[in-house]
């Protein structure tokens, strides 16, 4: 087993993901161990969970190539998605900028529904439609939200 420096490891990871984004499965696979594991957090069927082995990982990573969505767009969106989800969730929990957070969450759901529909992951689309319905209800009944910081920010009329 060969020990790599941090710089070599970083370069290998960068090259591997560049190959995945470019759709070059053979080059990406050449950089991976046969025992590679990749964990994707969440509970979306067909998406979340641990991908074990080179074939399972490449099957998942390269599945977006078969869609009309360019891989760089998928890569950058999936990179920022956890931070967006965290920010929106935190704002909704504390009740700050509630309407704006609901709209942002609904827009993310629309993007995810489109992406999973392009991959034909219909189980995931169904789950995301449930979340979209919740966002619809939050937006529709936002004026009844009495337990939020937004109410303290409003000027009395």
FIRO-112310 format. One record per residue (C-alpha): y, x, z. Coordinates in steps of 0.05 Angstrom, whole numbers. Layout:
# FIRO-112310
+--------+--------+--------+
|     c2 |     c1 |     c3 |
+--------+--------+--------+
|      Y |      X |      Z |
...
+--------+--------+--------+
***
This chain:
# FIRO-112310
+--------+--------+--------+
|     c2 |     c1 |     c3 |
+--------+--------+--------+
|      0 |      0 |      0 |
|     67 |     27 |    -21 |
|    127 |     21 |     26 |
|    192 |      3 |     -8 |
|    263 |     16 |     15 |
|    310 |    -43 |     27 |
|    346 |    -28 |    -38 |
|    281 |    -26 |    -77 |
|    259 |    -91 |    -46 |
|    326 |   -124 |    -62 |
|    322 |   -100 |   -134 |
|    251 |   -126 |   -141 |
|    270 |   -194 |   -114 |
|    331 |   -198 |   -159 |
|    290 |   -178 |   -220 |
|    235 |   -229 |   -203 |
|    284 |   -287 |   -196 |
|    321 |   -265 |   -259 |
|    255 |   -269 |   -296 |
|    239 |   -338 |   -265 |
|    308 |   -364 |   -285 |
|    299 |   -336 |   -355 |
|    231 |   -370 |   -361 |
|    194 |   -305 |   -367 |
|    133 |   -323 |   -325 |
|     92 |   -261 |   -342 |
|    147 |   -213 |   -319 |
|    160 |   -253 |   -256 |
|     85 |   -255 |   -240 |
|     79 |   -180 |   -250 |
|    126 |   -169 |   -191 |
|     87 |   -213 |   -143 |
|     27 |   -203 |    -99 |
|    -33 |   -248 |   -111 |
|    -25 |   -272 |    -39 |
|     49 |   -292 |    -45 |
|     70 |   -352 |     -3 |
|    134 |   -392 |     -9 |
|    154 |   -447 |     39 |
|    200 |   -503 |     16 |
|    226 |   -544 |     73 |
|    229 |   -620 |     70 |
|    182 |   -678 |     60 |
|    186 |   -691 |    -15 |
|    117 |   -700 |    -46 |
|    102 |   -648 |    -98 |
|    162 |   -606 |    -78 |
|    161 |   -590 |     -3 |
|    109 |   -549 |     32 |
|     79 |   -481 |     24 |
|     62 |   -454 |    -45 |
|      4 |   -405 |    -35 |
|    -16 |   -356 |    -88 |
|     18 |   -330 |   -150 |
|     -4 |   -388 |   -195 |
|     20 |   -443 |   -147 |
|     87 |   -409 |   -138 |
|     98 |   -398 |   -213 |
|     76 |   -468 |   -229 |
|    129 |   -496 |   -183 |
|    184 |   -447 |   -201 |
|    174 |   -453 |   -275 |
|    166 |   -529 |   -275 |
|    241 |   -538 |   -285 |
|    238 |   -499 |   -350 |
|    204 |   -558 |   -383 |
|    265 |   -602 |   -369 |
|    332 |   -608 |   -403 |
|    366 |   -577 |   -342 |
|    385 |   -504 |   -352 |
|    350 |   -458 |   -302 |
|    414 |   -424 |   -278 |
|    442 |   -493 |   -260 |
|    378 |   -509 |   -221 |
|    379 |   -442 |   -186 |
|    452 |   -446 |   -163 |
|    447 |   -519 |   -143 |
|    384 |   -506 |   -101 |
|    417 |   -445 |    -70 |
|    476 |   -486 |    -43 |
|    438 |   -550 |    -29 |
|    416 |   -534 |     43 |
|    488 |   -517 |     62 |
|    515 |   -581 |     31 |
|    462 |   -622 |     66 |
|    478 |   -589 |    133 |
|    553 |   -600 |    125 |
|    545 |   -673 |    104 |
|    495 |   -686 |    160 |
|    540 |   -654 |    212 |
|    601 |   -694 |    189 |
|    561 |   -759 |    191 |
|    533 |   -744 |    260 |
|    601 |   -731 |    291 |
|    635 |   -785 |    251 |
|    688 |   -741 |    218 |
|    709 |   -755 |    146 |
|    654 |   -807 |    145 |
|    671 |   -840 |     78 |
|    679 |   -773 |     43 |
|    613 |   -748 |     71 |
|    578 |   -811 |     49 |
|    606 |   -805 |    -21 |
|    586 |   -731 |    -25 |
|    516 |   -748 |      1 |
|    509 |   -804 |    -51 |
|    530 |   -756 |   -106 |
|    478 |   -706 |    -84 |
|    426 |   -761 |    -85 |
|    446 |   -779 |   -157 |
|    438 |   -706 |   -177 |
|    370 |   -700 |   -142 |
|    346 |   -765 |   -173 |
|    366 |   -740 |   -242 |
|    332 |   -673 |   -230 |
|    267 |   -701 |   -204 |
|    267 |   -753 |   -259 |
|    274 |   -697 |   -310 |
|    213 |   -664 |   -278 |
|    177 |   -732 |   -277 |
|    166 |   -726 |   -202 |
|    166 |   -801 |   -191 |
|    144 |   -798 |   -118 |
|    205 |   -756 |   -102 |
|    249 |   -803 |   -142 |
|    225 |   -861 |   -100 |
|    240 |   -824 |    -35 |
|    309 |   -805 |    -60 |
|    323 |   -877 |    -80 |
|    311 |   -897 |     -7 |
|    363 |   -845 |     15 |
|    410 |   -870 |    -39 |
|    403 |   -941 |    -12 |
|    421 |   -917 |     58 |
|    483 |   -882 |     30 |
|    501 |   -947 |     -6 |
|    496 |   -985 |     60 |
|    537 |   -932 |     97 |
|    592 |   -936 |     45 |
|    590 |  -1013 |     41 |
|    595 |  -1021 |    116 |
|    640 |   -962 |    131 |
|    697 |  -1007 |    155 |
|    652 |  -1031 |    212 |
|    642 |   -960 |    237 |
|    672 |   -963 |    307 |
|    637 |   -903 |    337 |
|    668 |   -844 |    300 |
|    722 |   -791 |    306 |
|    755 |   -821 |    244 |
|    779 |   -879 |    286 |
|    816 |   -831 |    332 |
|    850 |   -799 |    273 |
|    877 |   -864 |    244 |
|    949 |   -881 |    261 |
|    958 |   -948 |    296 |
|    989 |  -1000 |    249 |
+--------+--------+--------+
***
